Amino acid sequence: MSALHSLVAGQRVRRAVKSALFCAVLVGLLALAEFIMKPGVGETVPWAGLSSSRGEVDVITLGSSHAHCAILPMELWREAGITAANVTGPSQPMPTTLAFLQQALKTENPKVVLLETCLIDRPEPLSYRSKANFDPMPWGVPKVLGIVRAAPVEQWEFLFVPLLSYHDRWDQIGRGDFNPEKYARFSFMRGGLYVVEAEALDEVPQRRNISEDGYQRDLSYVREIARLCEQGDIDLILFNAPPADPVLPSGEMLLDRLEADLSGEFTDITYLDLNDHVEDLGLDPALHYKDSSHVNGLGGARISAWLARALQVDYGVPDRRSEPLARHWNEDLLRYDAYVRTLIEAGTE
């Protein structure tokens, strides 16, 4: 009987091993197919930049396209030797922002986190916006929770299995789709977006209205971000980027309301409305705006230079240009400048 038991047990082990190998090969083939079928990423995706930063980032920016454009990490480095990453996403709802910070804190130990408040009361994202935020994000608990919290249920299958969205790209496949570096092409941007377009602002932009329900819903995520910063001894700055700042239905400015609701629990948060510093920033309505909602690259460079000085004076963020890490940050600055020149030349043709 013992011999029979051993034989049966051996057969079960072999079947289990074969099943495990089959599953492993299947998963590997699906992962390879997904890698090939998914297109490469643009310059605003932060994850390759964080990976190449090797845990060196002292300043993290969170937010939507306003922060994409307004705070340029390589300009912070140029101005003051500040190591920064722009961990932002398009039309990013607050649950996604929380997930992005949780993912970034797995590798980074920043001294300052800048959270753009314009993303409060964002509606449920369109599917292509959700994909832009989550497809390039590394797999882990933050990504899973971010998808569940931020995306409607009907988007989940495409976000958890991106191959479902890209399986019909066969006729578009090119050599670049097989390049192992296709997700890291713009790591030197550190998540920033340099925009060359310019549109003169002829009048004061309209303020975006924040609903009371949307504010209350997202306040819990702001609190969670504040707790993460408090636990990590990180200075948190809530900010608005020019040209417009949001307002609640009562007429109360968003930053004022946030300060009233958070100051009793979190005493060290800074509330910074960059609209109050437009003259100090030197922003020209004819030169430094992409449109009525965003600054362009020239405006972002001015904001970043001003902010770099404030971060060093008020928060003690160090100038790291004399450290060994300066070599690859300077190399990336050269790549950044070359890329910006290419954008400018293309825009003036």
N, C-alpha and C positions, 0 to 999 in steps of 0.2 A: 504493500500500500504506500509506503514512504517513497518508493521509486516512482510510482504513478503520480504521487503528489508533486514530486520534484519535476517530472516531465511536464505536467500541466502548468506548474509555476514557471518553468523555463519558457514554455510557449507563450504564456501571458506576458512575460518580460520582453520576449522578442517582438510580440505584437505591439506592446507599448512603445518600444524603441522605434519600430518602424513607423508607427503613428506619429511619434514626436518628430522623427526625421522628415516625414512627409509634410507635417505642419510647418516645420522650420524652413524647408525648401519652398513651400508655397508662400509663406510670409516673405521670404527673401525675394522671390520673383515678383510679388506684388509691390514690395518696397522699391525694387529696381524699376519696375514699370512706372510707378508713381514718380520716381525721381526723373525719369526720362520725359514723361508726359507733362509734368508741371513746368511751366515757364520759369525762367530766372526772375529774380526780384529787382526792383528799382532801388534808387538811392535812399529812400526814406525808411527802409526796413532796418531796425536797429541790431538784430541778433548777431550778424557777422561782425559788426563793429564792436559789440560787447565781447565777443569771443577773442577778437584780435587785441582788445585792450588788456587782456590777461589780469583782470581784477584791479586795474589801476584807476578806475573812474572815481573822481571825487564829487562830481555833480551830475545828477540825473534829472532830465526834464521829461515830464509827463504831459500828454495833451493831444490835441487834434491838429489839423492842418495849420491853425494859427501859430501853434508852437513849433511845428515843422519849419515854418518860414522865419519865425521871429528870433529863434535862438539857434545859432549855428555853432556846433561844438568846435570845429576847427578854427573859427574866429576867436573863440575863448582861448584856445591854445596859442594862437598867434599873438593876441593882445597881452596875455598874462601867464601863459604856461599852465592853464587850468585844463585838467583832463576831464572831459565831459562826454556824455552820451545823450542823444535825443531819443528817448524811448516812447515814441508817439505813434499814432495811427490815424487814418482818415476817418473823420466824423466819429470819433471814438467815444462810445458810451462809457459811463463811469465803471461798470463791472469789468469791461475790457481793460481799462486803465489800471484797476487794482490788480488784475491778472498779470499785466505787463510789469508792474512794479515787483510783484512776488517773484516772477521769473528773473528779473534783473538782480534782485537781492540774493539769488542763489549763487552768483559769482562775484558780485560787487559789494563794496562796503563804503558807500558814498558819505560825504560829510554834509551835503545839501541835496534836497529833493525840491524841484520846482514843479508845482502842480497847476496847470492852466485850468481855471474855473469855467471857461466858456463851454466846456463839454458837459456841464451839468444840464440835466433835462434834455438830453439827446433822445430822439425817438428810437424805436427798434431799428437796427441798421438794415439796409438793403443787403441782399445776399452777396453782391460783389464787394460791398464794404466789409462785411464779416470775413469774407475770404481773404481780402487784402490784409486784415488784421491777424487772422489766425493761421492761415496756410503756412507762412514762413516761420511761425513761432515754434520753438523746440517742444517736443512732447514731454508732458509731465503734469503734475497735479494742477499748477496754475492754468495751463492751457485747457484742461478738461473742465475745471470749474468756471473758467472764463467763458467757454462756449455755452455751458449750461445756464449761466447767469445772464449773459449778454444777448444771445441769439434766440430767436423764436424756434420752437420745436421743429418746424418744417425745414429749418436749415441744418439741423444737427447731422443728418446722414451725410451731407456733402462736406461738412466741416470735419467730422470724425473720419471720413473716408474720402479724401480729396480726389482720389482717382476717379470717382464718379463724375466729377466735374470736367476732367481733362481727357477722358478716354477717347474722345473724338478728335483729338489734335493730330492724328496721324499724318494728315496732309500738310501740316505746318512744321513737322519735326525737322530740325537742322542740326548741324555739327555742334552748335552751342548747347543744345539740349543734353549732350553727353559729357559736357565739361564739368568736372568735379567742383570747379570754382564758380559755377553759375549763380549760386546763392550768396557769394561773397564778393562779387565784382565791385561793389560800392562800399566796402567796409570802411574805407578812409573817410566817408562822409559822416560816420558815427550817428546815422539816423537823421541828419539834417537835410533840408531841401533848399537848394539855391535856385531862386526864380529870377529870370532875367526880364520878364515882361514888366512894363511900367504903365500905370494908368493914373492920370491926375485926379485927385479928389477935389471936386468942385464945391462940395458942400459937406457938412458934418454927417458922417454915416449914421444911419438909424441904429438905435440900440436894439439888441435882440431881447425879446421878452421871454422870461422864464416862468413857467407855470408853477403854482404853489404845490400841486401834486408831484410834478417832476422834481422839484427842489427837495421835497421831503423824502422822496424815493432815493435820490442820489446822495442825500446827506449822510446816510448810513455808510456808504462806500467811502466818502471823504473821511469819516470818523475812523474807518478801518485803516485807511492809508495813514492817517495821523498816528494811530496806535503803532503801526509798523515802524514809523519813523521814530516815535518815542522809545520803543523797545531797542532800536538800533542806535540810539543817541545821534539821530540825524536831524539837522535843522530843516523844517518844512516851511516853504514859502508858497502861499496861494497867490496867483497872479493873473492879471488880465493883460493880454497883448493888444497894442493898437491894431486897427483904428477905432474899435468900438467895444464897449464893455456892457455886459448883460444887466437887465433890470427886472425885478419882480413885478407882479401886477399892481402891488401897492405903491409902486414908484420907488421902492427901496433898492439901492444898488446892491448887487449880488455880494460883493466882498464885504460890505457893511453888515449884511444879514449873516453871512458866514461867521464873521467875527463875533457878532452877538450870540450866535448859537454855539460856538465852539470855545470861546475864550475861557469859560468857566471850567471846562474839562482839560483843555490844552492851552497852557499859558505861554508857550514859547513860539507859537505859529506867527509868521510874518504875513501881512496882507499887503500886497504890492500891486497897485494899479498903474501900469506903465503909461496909461493915457494921461496921468498927472505929470509925466516927465517928458512929454513930447519935445519941448524946447530944449531941455537938457540933452535929450537923445539926438537932437539936431535933425529930426525927421522933416523932410520937405514934401508937402502934399503933391508937388509936381513930379518928384523923382523917386520916392522911396516906397511906393505902394504898388502892389500887383493889381488889386481891385479894392472894393469897399470893405473887404473882410480880411485882407492879408497884406503884409508888407512884402516887398520883393527882396532879392539878395542884398542890394545896397542898404535897404532898411534893416534887414536882419543883421548885417555886419555892424551897423551903428548900435543897434540894441545890444548885440553881444559884447561889443567893446565896452559900453557903459556898464553892462551887468558884470563883466569880468572884474572891473575895478571895485564895484560894490561888493562882490562876493569875497574879494580878498580883504577889503577894509572892514566890512561888517561881520564876516563869518570866518575869517582866518583861513580861507581856502588857499593852499600853498601854490607857489610858482614852482613847477617841477622841471623847468628847462635845464637845470644843472644836474639832474638825475640820469642814470643810465637809460631809463625808459624814453628819454627825449629823442634818442636816435630814431626809433621807429615812428614816434609821433611827428617828428620833422619830415621824415620820408613821406608820411601820409599827407602832411601839409603841402608838400610839393605836388603830390598826386591830386590833391583837392584843388590847388591853384590851376593846374593844367586842365582839369575837368571844367572849372568855372570859365576859363578862357575859351574852351571849346563851346560852351553854352552861349557865351557872349558873342563869339564870332558867328555861330549858327543863327543867333537871333538878329544879327545886323545884316545878314545877306539879303 
